[in-house]
């Protein structure tokens, strides 16, 4: 990346992190737009055949969590050799990925927040019920205040998924052929916390949320504090693995 030479050394890690987020959002903007259109169009089609009782945007936002994990892992896996070859240190890249993750999660979280509120107005105008599939029954999200509270956790959830994806991505680069096995302990923890926060299963394999069985009765504040702690642990793990990753020469 030729622009590296034009950045001031003390601050380039932060500028690059912001640049990664901006370029990522620009690259995927049509994906987000497509998700928005489909989330508002599909219920309109369904309404021609049956009553609409589920929030389409809730499921779209859940897919966005998977997508965010993919972005975190995919970007770091690709950037390590390219950025180091361009003169960036591994420590600077680690900080850049942290800035990237925070900004990406804030923006995607804001989109998810606005989407769930916009959907509420849309559903209210058409007389539909905005609910989620929780505990084998459709549970309405509730009042406007409940909807705001429901959506306010999206930035934090996107951040923990980003951190999880980044750990798996850099571990896959660090330990070729075996690093991806970190999926095994990470996915159940993240999915179960997501399940525990909303009392429902996130989009994905049902077995992955089995740890939620041990969270029954946890206060929401405890679940949120645990998500923050897990995010910090994942971020620290990603940082430690990345700064210790060995440099490799290009294969012929």
CORJORA-V427350 format. One record per backbone hydrogen bond with DSSP energy under -1.0 kcal/mol. NH is the residue of the N-H (numbers start at 1). CO is the residue of the C=O. If there is no record, write none. Layout:
# CORJORA-V427350
((NH:CO) (NH:CO))
This chain:
# CORJORA-V427350
((4:1) (5:2) (6:3) (7:4) (11:8) (12:8) (15:11) (16:12) (17:13) (18:14) (19:15) (20:16) (21:17) (22:18) (23:19) (24:20) (25:21) (26:22) (27:23) (28:24) (32:28) (33:29) (34:30) (35:31) (36:32) (37:33) (38:34) (39:35) (40:36) (41:37) (42:38) (45:41) (46:42) (47:43) (48:45) (49:46) (50:46) (55:131) (60:56) (61:57) (62:58) (63:59) (64:60) (66:62) (67:63) (68:64) (69:65) (70:66) (71:67) (72:68) (73:69) (74:70) (75:71) (76:72) (77:73) (78:74) (79:75) (80:76) (83:79) (84:80) (85:81) (86:82) (87:84) (88:83) (93:89) (94:90) (95:91) (96:92) (97:93) (98:94) (99:95) (100:96) (101:97) (102:98) (103:99) (104:100) (105:101) (106:102) (107:103) (108:104) (109:105) (110:106) (111:107) (112:108) (113:109) (114:110) (115:111) (116:112) (117:113) (118:114) (119:115) (120:116) (121:117) (122:118) (123:119) (124:120) (125:121) (126:122) (128:123) (129:52) (132:139) (134:132) (134:137) (137:134) (139:132) (141:130) (147:143) (148:144) (149:145) (150:146) (151:147) (152:148) (154:151) (157:153) (158:154) (159:155) (160:156) (161:157) (162:158) (163:159) (164:160) (165:161) (166:162) (167:163) (168:164) (169:165) (170:166) (171:167) (172:168) (173:169) (174:170) (175:171) (178:175) (179:175) (181:178) (182:179) (183:180) (184:181) (186:182) (187:183) (190:186) (191:187) (192:188) (193:189) (194:190) (195:191) (196:192) (197:193) (198:194) (199:195) (200:195) (208:205) (209:206) (210:207) (212:209) (213:210) (214:211) (215:212) (218:215) (223:219) (224:220) (225:221) (226:222) (227:223) (228:224) (229:225) (230:226) (231:227) (232:228) (233:229) (234:230) (235:231) (236:232) (237:233) (238:234) (239:235) (240:236) (241:237) (242:238) (243:239) (245:242))
